[in-house]
C-alpha cells in the first residue's frame, strides 16, 4: 500500500483504512501491526509512548457512539470492524463463534503473587528497578489516617546511567534528580463495580511519583467501561497496565501515565516516615544517583523468563 508521507491522519482514520483494506474483523493489536507493516503508522499526527494502546483506547471509546463507523465484535480479545463491511462478510457470526474461547482468570491467588510479573514487566518496559512496599510494616495511626497513601510497588530508573562522567557530574551539580520514580497499584481484576475505588486508590498512592500506574490482570473490555477508564486516565494522569499471566510478554500498557515534571517531596517524606520499606527505597535511590549505578539492596528479585514461567504456573495451579 503506497502512502503519502505529507499526509497526516488520526488513529481512527488509520483504523478505518486498515479495516477497509483487510476486509475482516481485527484486534487493535492486529490493526496496529498491519499499519506498521504497510507504512500507514508513519502518517499518524501523534503516536505517544504506546501507540497500540492509544489506538485501542480510541476504538473502545468511539464504538459506544451511535455515529461510530466501527462495531466491536466479541471480547477477550475484542475485534473491530467497519459497520459498512458487516453485511459483506459471509458467515461472520459463525467465524466469531469459532474463535478460541478466552482464558478465564482463576482468582485463586493474591495480589502480591502478581508482584513478580509486574516487576518483570516494569524492568522490560520502563527499565525500572522495583520494590514491594509492605503496608503492615507502617506505623499505626488512626483508622483511616494511613488509608490510600502506600503504593503496592515502587520503582526507579536512572536517567543518567549511560551518560559520560562529565555530563553526569554537571547534572548532579545542577540539582536535577537523575532518576525517574514510579508507583504501581496492583489488582487482580478491574470492572465497573471496583473502578472508582481502585482508580482513586492509585491516584492517591501515586501522587508523589513521576508516573503512576494501576495494574490488573482481568480488565473488563466493555466499551462503556473502557471509555470511562480512558476518561479517568486522561483526567488524572494515571496509566493502566494489563498483566497477562498466561503470556507475560503480552502484558501491555493500555493507557500511558501522564509524566509529572516535579516530585511531591512532602508526600515522599510522609510515606518514608511511616514505612521502613519506602524509607529504604528512598535511600537506595539516593545511593544509586550518587554512584550512577543501581543500588538494589532489599529490592524484589527480577526473575528470569523461565523463573517467571514457573512462578505463574504454580500461582495458577497448573
C-alpha positions in Angstrom: 0.0 0.0 0.0 1.5 3.3 -1.1 1.3 6.2 1.4 1.5 9.9 1.1 4.2 10.9 3.6 3.0 14.5 3.6 -0.5 13.4 4.8 -1.3 13.2 8.5 -4.1 11.1 9.9 -5.8 10.3 13.2 -5.8 6.9 15.0 -9.4 6.4 13.9 -8.6 7.2 10.3 -5.7 4.7 10.5 -8.1 2.0 11.8 -10.6 2.8 9.1 -8.0 2.5 6.3 -6.6 -0.8 7.7 -10.0 -2.4 8.1 -11.1 -1.3 4.6 -8.0 -2.9 3.1 -8.1 -6.1 5.3 -11.9 -6.5 5.0 -12.2 -8.5 8.2 -12.5 -8.1 11.9 -9.2 -7.3 13.7 -8.0 -6.6 17.2 -6.4 -3.3 18.0 -3.0 -5.0 18.0 -3.6 -6.6 14.6 -4.7 -3.2 13.2 -1.5 -1.6 14.5 0.7 -4.4 13.3 -0.8 -4.1 9.8 -0.4 -0.3 9.9 3.3 -0.6 10.7 3.9 -3.2 8.0 2.2 -1.1 5.3 3.6 2.3 6.4 0.3 3.8 7.5 1.6 4.2 11.0 4.1 6.8 9.8 1.2 9.1 8.8 -0.1 9.5 12.4 -0.3 13.0 13.7 1.0 11.9 17.1 1.8 8.4 18.4 2.9 8.9 22.0 4.8 6.2 24.0 2.3 3.4 23.5 0.6 3.9 20.1 -1.0 0.4 20.1 -2.7 1.1 23.4 -3.7 4.6 22.2 -5.3 3.1 19.1 -7.2 0.6 21.3 -8.4 3.3 23.6 -9.7 5.4 20.7 -11.6 2.5 19.3 -13.1 1.4 22.6 -14.2 5.0 23.2 -15.5 5.5 19.7 -17.6 2.4 19.3 -20.0 3.5 22.0 -21.1 6.4 19.9 -24.3 5.9 17.8 -22.5 7.7 14.9 -19.4 5.5 15.1 -18.2 3.9 11.9 -16.9 0.9 13.8 -18.5 -2.0 15.6 -17.0 -4.2 18.3 -17.2 -7.9 18.0 -16.6 -10.4 20.7 -14.4 -10.0 23.7 -11.0 -11.1 25.1 -9.8 -10.2 22.6 -12.3 -7.8 21.2 -12.2 -7.3 17.4 -13.3 -4.3 15.4 -15.0 -4.0 12.0 -16.3 -1.2 9.9 -20.1 -1.2 10.0 -20.2 -0.7 6.3 -18.4 -4.1 5.8 -20.5 -6.2 8.3 -23.1 -7.2 5.7 -20.5 -8.1 3.1 -18.7 -10.7 5.1 -20.3 -14.2 4.8 -20.8 -16.3 7.9 -19.5 -13.5 10.1 -21.2 -14.7 13.2 -20.0 -18.3 12.6 -16.5 -17.0 12.2 -16.7 -15.2 15.5 -18.2 -18.2 17.3 -15.4 -20.4 16.1 -12.7 -18.2 17.7 -10.9 -19.8 20.6 -12.5 -19.3 24.0 -10.8 -16.7 26.1 -8.7 -17.8 29.1 -10.7 -17.1 32.2 -8.6 -15.8 35.1 -9.0 -18.1 38.1 -8.9 -15.6 41.0 -7.4 -18.1 43.5 -4.2 -16.1 44.1 -3.4 -13.0 46.0 -2.4 -9.6 44.6 1.1 -9.9 45.9 1.6 -13.0 43.9 1.3 -10.7 40.8 4.3 -8.6 42.0 7.0 -10.7 40.3 5.1 -10.3 37.0 4.8 -6.6 37.5 8.5 -6.3 38.5 9.4 -8.2 35.3 7.2 -6.0 33.2 8.4 -2.8 34.7 12.0 -3.8 34.1 11.3 -4.7 30.4 9.1 -1.7 29.7 10.4 1.2 31.8 13.9 -0.1 32.7 12.7 0.3 36.3 14.0 -1.5 39.4 11.1 -2.3 41.8 10.4 -3.0 45.4 7.3 -4.2 47.2 6.1 -1.9 50.0 4.6 -4.0 52.8 1.8 -1.9 54.3 1.7 -3.9 57.5 5.1 -2.5 58.5 3.8 1.0 58.7 3.4 2.9 61.9 -0.1 2.6 63.2 -2.2 5.8 63.2 -5.9 6.5 63.2 -8.2 4.0 61.5 -8.2 5.9 58.2 -5.2 8.3 58.6 -2.9 6.0 56.6 -5.6 4.9 54.1 -4.6 5.2 50.4 -1.1 6.5 51.0 1.1 3.4 50.5 1.8 2.2 46.9 1.9 -1.6 46.4 5.1 -1.5 44.4 7.6 1.4 43.8 10.4 1.7 41.2 13.0 3.9 39.8 15.2 4.1 36.7 18.4 6.1 36.4 18.2 8.7 33.6 22.0 9.3 33.6 23.4 5.8 33.8 24.7 5.8 30.2 25.9 9.3 30.2 29.6 10.3 30.2 31.1 11.1 33.7 31.5 14.8 33.0 27.8 15.2 32.0 26.7 13.2 35.0 28.7 15.4 37.3 27.2 18.5 35.7 23.7 17.1 36.0 24.2 16.2 39.7 25.7 19.7 40.4 22.7 21.3 38.8 20.4 19.8 41.4 18.3 17.8 38.9 17.1 14.4 40.1 18.8 11.8 37.9 16.2 9.2 38.5 12.6 8.6 37.4 10.2 7.4 40.1 7.3 5.1 39.5 4.4 3.9 41.6 2.2 0.9 41.0 -1.2 -0.2 42.4 -1.8 -3.9 41.7 -5.2 -5.5 41.5 -6.5 -8.8 40.2 -9.5 -7.5 38.3 -10.9 -4.2 37.3 -14.5 -3.5 36.3 -17.3 -1.0 36.9 -18.1 -2.1 40.5 -14.4 -1.7 41.5 -13.3 1.1 39.1 -13.8 4.2 41.3 -12.3 2.7 44.4 -9.3 1.1 42.7 -8.6 4.0 40.4 -8.7 6.7 43.0 -6.6 4.5 45.3 -4.0 4.6 42.6 -4.4 8.3 42.2 -3.8 8.8 46.0 -1.0 6.3 46.3 0.9 7.6 43.2 0.6 11.3 43.7 4.3 11.7 44.7 5.9 9.9 41.7 6.8 10.9 38.1 4.5 8.2 36.8 1.7 6.3 38.5 0.0 3.1 37.2 -2.9 0.9 38.0 -2.1 -2.7 37.0 -4.6 -5.6 36.8 -5.0 -8.9 35.1 -8.7 -9.1 34.2 -9.8 -5.7 32.9 -13.3 -5.5 31.6 -13.4 -4.8 27.9 -17.0 -3.5 27.8 -16.9 -0.3 25.6 -18.6 1.8 28.2 -16.2 0.7 30.9 -13.1 1.2 28.7 -14.4 4.7 27.8 -14.8 5.6 31.5 -11.4 4.2 32.3 -9.8 6.2 29.4 -11.6 9.4 30.6 -10.3 8.9 34.2 -6.8 8.2 32.9 -6.8 11.3 30.8 -8.2 13.5 33.6 -5.9 12.3 36.4 -2.8 11.1 34.6 -2.8 7.6 36.0 -1.7 4.9 33.5 -3.2 1.4 33.1 -1.3 -1.8 32.7 -2.9 -5.1 31.8 -0.9 -8.0 33.1 -1.1 -11.3 31.2 -0.5 -14.3 33.5 -0.6 -16.8 30.6 1.7 -15.0 28.2 3.7 -12.4 30.2 5.2 -10.9 27.0 1.7 -9.9 26.0 1.3 -7.7 29.1 0.8 -4.1 27.9 0.4 -0.5 28.9 -3.2 0.1 27.9 -3.1 3.7 28.8 0.1 5.7 29.3 0.6 7.7 32.5 1.0 11.4 32.3 4.5 12.2 33.4 4.9 14.8 36.2 7.8 17.1 36.0 8.2 17.5 39.7 8.2 15.0 42.6 5.9 15.7 45.6 8.7 15.6 48.2 6.3 16.4 51.1 4.4 13.2 50.4 7.6 11.2 49.9 8.7 12.4 53.3 5.4 11.4 54.8 5.5 7.9 53.4 9.1 7.4 54.4 8.3 8.5 58.0 5.5 5.9 58.1 7.0 2.9 56.3 10.5 1.4 56.6 10.4 -0.3 53.2 9.7 3.1 51.5 12.4 4.8 53.6 14.9 2.2 52.4 13.7 2.6 48.8 14.4 6.4 49.0 17.8 5.7 50.5 18.6 3.2 47.6 17.6 5.8 45.0 19.8 8.4 46.7 22.8 6.0 46.7 22.1 5.0 43.1 22.1 8.6 41.9 25.3 9.3 43.8 27.2 6.4 42.2 25.2 6.5 39.0 24.6 2.7 39.3 21.6 0.8 40.7 22.0 0.1 44.4 19.3 -2.5 44.9 19.6 -3.8 48.5 16.2 -5.1 49.6 14.6 -4.8 46.1 12.4 -7.5 44.6 14.2 -10.2 42.7 14.0 -9.8 38.9 13.0 -13.3 37.8 14.3 -14.7 34.5 11.8 -15.7 31.9 12.0 -19.3 33.0 11.7 -18.5 36.7 8.7 -16.3 36.0 7.0 -19.0 34.0 7.4 -21.5 36.9 6.1 -18.9 39.4 3.0 -18.2 37.3 2.2 -21.8 36.7 2.5 -22.5 40.4 0.3 -19.5 41.2 -2.4 -20.6 38.7 -2.2 -24.2 39.9 -1.0 -25.6 36.6 
